[in-house]
């Protein structure tokens, strides 16, 4: 069953429907569409793949709803031009760059904080090369690996720059989508 652009995604994971709806609404509000689609078994993350400026999700195969936030982070931190080519043969390689990968991790952490979700929603034990606890520990200690990239891309500011600009510092985001 396909979704219209104006409706939240249909959820086939009975134990997690509200979480998927929260994430879906957040992404749509911030310019990242999520479309339901039957996907093959060999996607990088079960039940997810990127398309031009969007995420395709197969809810029957999706293992972790938080993976939507990480994949959205890839789209959010890349250039608008590259975002429009995501998931196509025209996408520049290598994509994402190492810097964008690190920034996507940090972006997804900021999204968890913004949505008042525990970081374990994104940083689950089956992801991040068994380093989820280390990543969460660093972020909770204020060691924001990737923050210089988010500053450079105009998405967030560290404490010093935020104080000088009179705005909140990361994990508050100035923008959720790179312009």
N, C-alpha and C positions, 0 to 999 in steps of 0.2 A: 504494500500500500504506500503510495507516495504522499508527500506532504506539500501543502501549499506554502508559499514563502511566509504568509502571515500567521501561520499556526505553529505552536510549539511541536517538537517532534513526538511522534507516537512512540511509546515506550513498551518494549517487550521484556524488560527485566523487572519482574514484579517487586523485588525487594529494593529496587533503587529508582523508582519512577520520579520521585520528587527531586532527587539529586540531578537527574538528567534534565528535568524541566528547568531547574535553577540555572544549570550550566548553559543550556540551550538559549534561554532568554537573555542571559548575560552576553553571550557571544553575538546574538542577533542585534541586540541593542548597541553593540560596539563594532558593527560592520562586518562580522564574520557569519556567513550563513552556514547552516548545518542541514544537509539533505539526506533523507533516508534513501538507501540504495542497496541492492543485493551485491555483495562483494565476494570475490574469490577467497579461498582459504589462505592464500600466500601473501596477504598484505603485511607490511612491516609490523604494525600493531594489529592484533585481532579486531576485526570489525571496523577499521578506520583506514581512510586514505584521503589524501589532499587532492583537491581539484582547483581550477582557476578561481582564486579568492574564496574558496569554500572548503568545507570538510564533508566528505561522504561517510555515512555511518550505516553499518549493518547491525542493528540492535540485537539481533539474534546471535551474533558472533562477538559482540563487544564484551570484553572481560572486565574492564575498569573504566567507569564513567570519567574519572579524572584524566584519562588519556586524551579526552577531547580538549581539555585545557592546554595540555602540552602541545598537541598538534596545532591548536589555535595560536599558541605562542609563536610557532614557526611562521605562520602567516602574518601575525601582528608585527613582528620585529623586522621583517624583510621590506625591501622597497616596494612601493605600489606597482612598479613595472614587473618585478619578479613575482609578486603576489598574484598578479593576473595570469602568470604563466605556470604557477604551481601545479604539479601533477600532469604536465603536458610534456611532449617531446621537445618543445621549444624552451623549456626551463634551462637556465644557465647552470652549468656544472662547474665546480661542485656546489650543490645547494642542499641544505643550508650550509653556509660557511661555518667554520668552527666558532667564530664570534657569535653568529646568529644562534647556533645551538646552545651556547651558554646563556645567551640573552633569553631564549625561549624558556629555559629552565627557570630563570629568575622571574620572567613575566608570569609564568604559571603559578609561581609562589605568590606573587602579588595578587593574582586573581583569587587564589584561595583566601588570602587575608581579606580582600575586598568582599568576598561572598560569605565570609565568616565560616569557612570550611576548614577542617583540620588539614594540615599539609599532607597527611598520609593519603588523602583522596587522590592527589596527583603522584606523590612520591611513595608508591606502594612497594611492598617487598619484592615483587616480581619485575621491577623496572630499575633502570639506572645502574645496571651492572652490579647489583647488590650493594650499592652505595647510598640508598635512600636515606637511611638513618644519618649518615655522615652529612648529606646535603641538608637535611632538615636541621641538624644540629648547628651547622654553620650559619644558616639563615636565621635561626632563632637567636643566635649569638650576635647577630648584626653583621656577620661576615658575608656580604652580598657579592659573591663571585658573579661577575658580569655587569655590575652596576655602571662601570665606565661606558660600556656599549649602550646601555639604556639612556644614559645622559647624552652621549654623542648623537643618538637617534632622536632625541627630543621627547622621550617617553617618560622619563622620571629624573629626579635630582637627588643626589646624596645630601647629607646633612649640611655641609658648608654652603653649597650652591643654593640649596633650598632656603636656608636662612637668609642668604644675601638677596634672594628673589622674593622673600616673604611668602613662601608657599610651604606646604607639608613635604617632608622628605620621603624617600622610598621606605616602606613599601607602597606609599601613596603614588599613584600614577598620574602624570599630567595628561597623558594621552594613552589610549589603549591600542591605537593603530598608528604605525609609522606613516608619516606623510611624505 
